[in-house]
């Protein structure tokens, strides 16, 4: 085998995102002990979860006519289950089919629907408001851009991302999977290149420290053009 053949053999393509996320749950890479599915501390630690639930619930309750909400990347639904009651319809989406099947068997509300979709590829459900909670941070810039191009179909977008504390260089590219940009001192900023998300209004709803020296969980509200 010559050097060229060795080089080709050593070059590995990134896993498809679906396979990578399935492995995360199968191998419990985000923890969870004996739980069948566990979406990580960011979806379970009360100091991180409760302020988010309070802020989003308050927003949803501010409408006389309840909104239809699409939760893109609903995970184990430990967070979303608290928001369903404030909506006309709640469509919860994730890429892992076994996780969606488990959620369908576990959570039952008349206005709740689960769908298994790859949000960077598949057509997204219609809704008034989209929730993207600690999802984009795991995806490559190519996949994030595909998702952002579809967010213009919604009026309201609420994005939560784990970012470094203080100033950082946004949107460094990564391979989709378990890790996030915090590992390269970066984080998602949808208004910055290469995404340049065009909005009428944006404001920070929350900024909750994750752990000492481990960044901040920031939730940003957007009104789309």
C-alpha contacts under 8 A as a table, 3 or more apart, distances in Angstrom:
res1	aa1	res2	aa2	distance
1	X	5	X	5.98
1	X	6	X	6.81
2	X	5	X	5.36
2	X	6	X	6.42
3	X	6	X	5.02
3	X	7	X	6.15
4	X	7	X	5.09
4	X	8	X	6.32
5	X	8	X	5.14
5	X	9	X	6.13
6	X	9	X	5.02
6	X	10	X	6.17
7	X	10	X	5.24
7	X	11	X	6.30
8	X	11	X	5.28
9	X	12	X	7.59
14	X	175	X	6.65
14	X	176	X	7.71
15	X	19	X	6.42
15	X	20	X	6.01
15	X	176	X	7.99
16	X	19	X	5.45
16	X	20	X	6.32
17	X	20	X	5.01
17	X	21	X	6.13
17	X	176	X	5.97
17	X	177	X	6.37
18	X	21	X	5.31
18	X	22	X	6.13
18	X	95	X	5.98
18	X	96	X	6.53
18	X	118	X	7.44
19	X	22	X	5.06
19	X	23	X	6.22
20	X	23	X	5.21
20	X	24	X	6.44
20	X	176	X	7.63
20	X	177	X	5.38
20	X	178	X	7.29
21	X	24	X	4.94
21	X	25	X	6.65
21	X	95	X	7.62
21	X	96	X	6.80
21	X	177	X	6.25
21	X	178	X	7.05
22	X	25	X	5.46
22	X	26	X	6.12
22	X	96	X	5.84
23	X	26	X	4.91
23	X	27	X	5.78
23	X	28	X	7.90
23	X	29	X	7.93
24	X	27	X	5.57
24	X	28	X	5.69
24	X	29	X	5.00
24	X	30	X	6.84
24	X	178	X	6.44
25	X	28	X	4.86
25	X	29	X	6.62
25	X	30	X	7.53
25	X	37	X	6.05
25	X	38	X	6.89
25	X	39	X	7.84
26	X	29	X	7.97
28	X	31	X	5.08
28	X	32	X	6.48
28	X	33	X	7.55
28	X	37	X	7.77
28	X	38	X	7.23
29	X	178	X	7.49
30	X	38	X	6.91
30	X	39	X	6.46
30	X	40	X	4.81
30	X	41	X	7.59
31	X	38	X	6.76
31	X	40	X	6.24
31	X	41	X	7.99
32	X	35	X	5.40
32	X	37	X	7.33
32	X	38	X	5.20
32	X	39	X	7.93
32	X	40	X	7.10
35	X	38	X	6.22
37	X	76	X	6.11
37	X	99	X	6.93
38	X	75	X	7.76
38	X	76	X	5.96
39	X	42	X	7.55
39	X	43	X	5.99
39	X	44	X	7.84
39	X	75	X	5.68
39	X	76	X	5.71
40	X	43	X	5.65
40	X	44	X	6.67
41	X	44	X	4.97
41	X	45	X	5.33
42	X	45	X	6.11
42	X	48	X	6.15
42	X	49	X	6.86
42	X	134	X	7.98
43	X	48	X	7.47
43	X	49	X	6.07
43	X	78	X	6.43
43	X	79	X	6.25
44	X	48	X	7.51
44	X	49	X	6.28
44	X	78	X	6.87
44	X	79	X	7.74
45	X	48	X	5.48
45	X	49	X	6.01
46	X	49	X	4.97
46	X	50	X	5.36
47	X	50	X	6.03
47	X	51	X	7.00
48	X	51	X	6.40
48	X	52	X	7.01
48	X	208	X	6.59
48	X	210	X	7.24
48	X	217	X	7.72
49	X	52	X	5.38
49	X	53	X	6.27
49	X	79	X	6.88
50	X	53	X	5.11
50	X	54	X	6.12
51	X	54	X	5.10
51	X	55	X	6.12
51	X	206	X	7.67
52	X	55	X	5.17
52	X	56	X	6.08
52	X	206	X	7.33
52	X	219	X	7.85
53	X	56	X	5.39
53	X	57	X	5.79
53	X	79	X	7.08
53	X	82	X	6.96
53	X	83	X	7.08
54	X	57	X	5.22
54	X	58	X	6.07
55	X	58	X	5.23
55	X	59	X	6.38
55	X	205	X	7.16
55	X	206	X	7.91
56	X	59	X	5.04
56	X	60	X	6.19
56	X	83	X	7.68
57	X	60	X	5.13
57	X	61	X	6.00
57	X	83	X	6.21
57	X	86	X	6.65
58	X	61	X	5.15
58	X	62	X	6.30
59	X	62	X	5.32
59	X	63	X	7.65
60	X	63	X	6.14
60	X	66	X	6.99
60	X	67	X	6.98
60	X	86	X	5.99
60	X	87	X	6.93
61	X	64	X	7.63
61	X	66	X	7.38
61	X	86	X	6.12
63	X	66	X	5.83
63	X	67	X	7.42
65	X	88	X	7.91
66	X	86	X	6.79
66	X	87	X	5.04
66	X	88	X	4.93
67	X	87	X	5.25
67	X	88	X	5.34
67	X	89	X	7.07
67	X	127	X	7.70
67	X	128	X	5.91
67	X	129	X	7.02
68	X	87	X	5.88
68	X	88	X	5.22
68	X	89	X	4.65
68	X	90	X	5.94
68	X	91	X	7.87
68	X	127	X	4.99
68	X	128	X	5.29
68	X	129	X	6.49
69	X	87	X	6.72
69	X	88	X	7.84
69	X	89	X	6.23
69	X	90	X	4.88
69	X	91	X	6.21
69	X	127	X	5.45
69	X	128	X	6.05
69	X	129	X	4.87
69	X	130	X	5.80
69	X	131	X	7.38
70	X	90	X	5.94
70	X	91	X	4.73
70	X	92	X	5.97
70	X	93	X	7.44
70	X	125	X	6.90
70	X	126	X	7.57
70	X	127	X	5.88
70	X	128	X	7.88
70	X	129	X	6.28
70	X	130	X	4.82
70	X	131	X	6.23
71	X	74	X	5.59
71	X	80	X	7.63
71	X	90	X	7.37
71	X	91	X	6.08
71	X	92	X	4.70
71	X	93	X	5.91
71	X	130	X	5.90
71	X	131	X	4.75
71	X	132	X	6.40
72	X	92	X	6.45
72	X	93	X	5.05
72	X	94	X	6.54
72	X	119	X	7.05
72	X	130	X	7.00
72	X	131	X	6.03
72	X	132	X	5.39
72	X	133	X	7.70
72	X	135	X	7.82
73	X	92	X	7.34
73	X	93	X	5.46
73	X	94	X	4.66
73	X	95	X	7.31
73	X	132	X	6.55
73	X	133	X	7.06
73	X	135	X	6.07
74	X	77	X	5.55
74	X	80	X	6.79
74	X	92	X	5.57
74	X	93	X	5.61
74	X	94	X	5.69
74	X	133	X	7.83
75	X	78	X	7.85
75	X	94	X	6.30
75	X	99	X	7.39
76	X	99	X	6.96
76	X	103	X	6.98
77	X	80	X	4.99
77	X	81	X	5.77
77	X	103	X	7.20
78	X	81	X	5.93
78	X	82	X	7.72
79	X	82	X	5.94
79	X	83	X	7.44
80	X	83	X	5.26
80	X	84	X	6.61
80	X	92	X	7.94
81	X	84	X	5.82
81	X	107	X	7.66
82	X	85	X	7.01
83	X	86	X	5.67
83	X	87	X	7.23
84	X	87	X	5.58
84	X	89	X	7.40
84	X	90	X	5.83
84	X	111	X	7.44
84	X	112	X	6.85
87	X	90	X	6.30
87	X	111	X	7.81
88	X	111	X	6.55
89	X	111	X	4.66
89	X	112	X	6.07
89	X	113	X	7.86
90	X	111	X	6.08
90	X	112	X	4.91
90	X	113	X	6.28
91	X	112	X	6.04
91	X	113	X	4.83
91	X	114	X	5.76
91	X	115	X	7.23
91	X	125	X	7.48
92	X	112	X	7.56
92	X	113	X	6.14
92	X	114	X	4.74
92	X	115	X	6.26
93	X	100	X	7.71
93	X	114	X	5.82
93	X	115	X	4.89
93	X	116	X	5.69
93	X	117	X	6.26
94	X	97	X	7.50
94	X	99	X	7.67
94	X	100	X	6.60
94	X	115	X	6.77
94	X	116	X	5.23
94	X	117	X	5.87
94	X	118	X	7.14
94	X	119	X	7.91
95	X	116	X	5.38
95	X	117	X	5.07
95	X	118	X	5.11
95	X	119	X	7.50
96	X	99	X	5.37
96	X	100	X	6.43
96	X	116	X	6.67
97	X	100	X	5.11
97	X	101	X	6.20
97	X	116	X	5.71
98	X	101	X	5.03
98	X	102	X	6.18
99	X	102	X	5.07
99	X	103	X	6.16
100	X	103	X	4.99
100	X	104	X	6.09
100	X	114	X	6.46
100	X	115	X	6.83
100	X	116	X	6.17
101	X	104	X	5.13
101	X	105	X	6.36
102	X	105	X	5.19
102	X	106	X	6.14
103	X	106	X	4.98
103	X	107	X	5.78
103	X	114	X	7.48
104	X	107	X	5.76
104	X	108	X	7.01
104	X	113	X	7.90
104	X	114	X	6.43
105	X	108	X	7.44
108	X	112	X	6.92
109	X	112	X	5.13
117	X	122	X	6.14
117	X	124	X	7.98
118	X	121	X	5.45
118	X	122	X	5.52
119	X	122	X	5.56
119	X	123	X	7.35
119	X	124	X	6.62
119	X	147	X	6.53
120	X	143	X	5.36
120	X	144	X	7.11
120	X	146	X	5.49
120	X	147	X	5.19
121	X	146	X	7.46
124	X	150	X	7.82
126	X	153	X	7.89
126	X	154	X	7.79
127	X	130	X	7.03
127	X	154	X	6.45
128	X	154	X	5.51
128	X	155	X	5.60
128	X	156	X	6.41
129	X	154	X	5.96
129	X	155	X	6.10
129	X	156	X	4.57
129	X	157	X	5.64
129	X	158	X	7.66
130	X	151	X	7.96
130	X	154	X	6.89
130	X	156	X	6.34
130	X	157	X	4.80
130	X	158	X	6.21
131	X	157	X	6.12
131	X	158	X	4.98
131	X	159	X	6.11
132	X	135	X	5.96
132	X	136	X	7.35
132	X	157	X	7.72
132	X	158	X	6.24
132	X	159	X	4.78
132	X	160	X	6.23
133	X	136	X	7.92
133	X	158	X	7.81
133	X	159	X	5.73
133	X	160	X	4.56
133	X	161	X	6.73
134	X	137	X	5.99
134	X	138	X	7.67
134	X	159	X	7.59
134	X	160	X	5.29
134	X	161	X	4.88
134	X	162	X	6.63
135	X	138	X	5.83
135	X	139	X	7.26
135	X	160	X	7.90
135	X	161	X	7.50
136	X	139	X	5.23
136	X	144	X	6.12
136	X	161	X	7.34
136	X	188	X	7.24
137	X	161	X	6.26
137	X	162	X	6.99
137	X	180	X	5.19
137	X	181	X	6.33
137	X	187	X	6.84
137	X	188	X	6.28
138	X	174	X	7.98
138	X	175	X	7.98
138	X	176	X	5.48
138	X	177	X	5.55
138	X	178	X	6.29
138	X	179	X	5.94
138	X	180	X	5.03
138	X	181	X	7.61
139	X	143	X	6.06
139	X	144	X	6.22
139	X	174	X	6.99
139	X	175	X	6.68
139	X	176	X	4.21
139	X	177	X	6.62
139	X	180	X	7.88
140	X	143	X	5.34
140	X	144	X	6.23
140	X	173	X	5.80
140	X	174	X	5.06
140	X	175	X	5.25
140	X	176	X	5.01
141	X	144	X	4.95
141	X	145	X	5.99
141	X	171	X	7.22
141	X	172	X	7.84
141	X	173	X	5.48
141	X	174	X	7.12
141	X	194	X	7.98
142	X	145	X	5.25
142	X	146	X	6.44
143	X	146	X	5.14
143	X	147	X	6.39
144	X	147	X	5.15
144	X	148	X	6.10
144	X	195	X	7.90
145	X	148	X	5.01
145	X	149	X	6.15
145	X	194	X	7.83
145	X	195	X	5.91
146	X	149	X	5.31
146	X	150	X	6.89
147	X	150	X	5.36
147	X	151	X	6.58
148	X	151	X	5.10
148	X	152	X	7.51
148	X	190	X	7.99
148	X	195	X	7.15
148	X	197	X	6.90
149	X	152	X	6.56
150	X	153	X	5.95
151	X	154	X	5.69
151	X	157	X	7.46
151	X	224	X	7.91
152	X	155	X	7.38
152	X	224	X	6.21
152	X	225	X	7.05
154	X	157	X	7.00
154	X	224	X	6.84
155	X	223	X	5.90
155	X	224	X	5.22
155	X	225	X	7.65
156	X	221	X	7.38
156	X	222	X	5.78
156	X	223	X	4.88
156	X	224	X	6.05
157	X	221	X	6.00
157	X	222	X	5.09
157	X	223	X	6.56
157	X	224	X	7.27
158	X	219	X	6.87
158	X	220	X	5.72
158	X	221	X	4.60
158	X	222	X	6.22
159	X	219	X	5.56
159	X	220	X	5.32
159	X	221	X	6.60
160	X	217	X	6.73
160	X	218	X	5.46
160	X	219	X	4.12
160	X	220	X	6.33
161	X	187	X	7.36
161	X	188	X	6.74
161	X	217	X	5.65
161	X	218	X	5.41
161	X	219	X	6.52
162	X	182	X	7.14
162	X	187	X	6.83
162	X	215	X	6.62
162	X	216	X	5.64
162	X	217	X	4.48
162	X	218	X	6.34
163	X	181	X	7.49
163	X	182	X	5.83
163	X	185	X	7.98
163	X	186	X	6.53
163	X	187	X	4.69
163	X	188	X	7.19
163	X	215	X	5.51
163	X	216	X	5.49
163	X	217	X	6.45
163	X	218	X	7.18
164	X	167	X	7.50
164	X	168	X	6.62
164	X	182	X	5.94
164	X	185	X	6.19
164	X	186	X	6.45
164	X	187	X	6.77
164	X	214	X	7.11
164	X	215	X	4.27
164	X	216	X	6.12
165	X	168	X	7.90
165	X	213	X	7.74
165	X	214	X	7.81
165	X	215	X	4.81
165	X	216	X	5.74
168	X	185	X	6.45
168	X	186	X	5.70
168	X	187	X	7.47
169	X	172	X	7.15
169	X	185	X	7.20
169	X	186	X	5.38
169	X	187	X	7.39
170	X	186	X	5.21
170	X	187	X	5.16
170	X	188	X	5.73
170	X	189	X	5.83
170	X	192	X	7.22
171	X	181	X	7.76
171	X	186	X	6.35
171	X	187	X	5.68
171	X	188	X	5.04
171	X	189	X	6.41
171	X	192	X	7.76
171	X	193	X	7.51
171	X	194	X	7.56
172	X	181	X	6.89
172	X	184	X	7.63
172	X	186	X	6.04
172	X	187	X	7.25
173	X	181	X	7.74
174	X	180	X	7.59
174	X	181	X	6.89
176	X	179	X	7.62
177	X	180	X	7.93
179	X	183	X	7.46
180	X	183	X	6.21
180	X	187	X	7.82
181	X	184	X	5.35
181	X	185	X	6.38
181	X	186	X	4.92
181	X	187	X	5.18
181	X	188	X	7.68
182	X	185	X	4.85
182	X	186	X	5.21
182	X	187	X	6.04
182	X	215	X	7.44
183	X	186	X	7.34
189	X	192	X	5.56
190	X	193	X	7.65
190	X	195	X	5.58
190	X	196	X	6.09
190	X	197	X	5.47
191	X	195	X	6.45
191	X	196	X	4.58
191	X	197	X	4.88
191	X	198	X	7.10
192	X	195	X	6.01
192	X	196	X	5.06
192	X	197	X	7.49
193	X	196	X	5.17
198	X	224	X	6.97
198	X	225	X	6.50
199	X	202	X	7.05
199	X	222	X	6.52
199	X	223	X	5.82
199	X	224	X	4.46
199	X	225	X	4.90
200	X	222	X	7.52
200	X	223	X	5.48
200	X	224	X	5.62
200	X	225	X	5.20
201	X	222	X	5.66
201	X	223	X	5.03
201	X	224	X	7.19
202	X	220	X	6.91
202	X	221	X	5.45
202	X	222	X	4.40
202	X	223	X	6.35
203	X	220	X	5.71
203	X	221	X	5.35
203	X	222	X	6.78
204	X	207	X	7.57
204	X	218	X	7.31
204	X	219	X	6.00
204	X	220	X	4.37
204	X	221	X	6.17
205	X	218	X	7.67
205	X	219	X	5.46
205	X	220	X	5.50
205	X	221	X	6.47
206	X	217	X	7.67
206	X	218	X	5.54
206	X	219	X	5.01
206	X	220	X	7.15
207	X	216	X	6.16
207	X	217	X	5.57
207	X	218	X	4.39
207	X	219	X	6.48
208	X	216	X	5.48
208	X	217	X	5.09
208	X	218	X	6.48
209	X	212	X	7.44
209	X	214	X	7.70
209	X	215	X	6.16
209	X	216	X	4.29
209	X	217	X	6.13
210	X	214	X	5.98
210	X	215	X	5.81
210	X	216	X	5.26
210	X	217	X	6.19
211	X	214	X	5.15
211	X	215	X	6.93
211	X	216	X	7.96
212	X	215	X	7.58
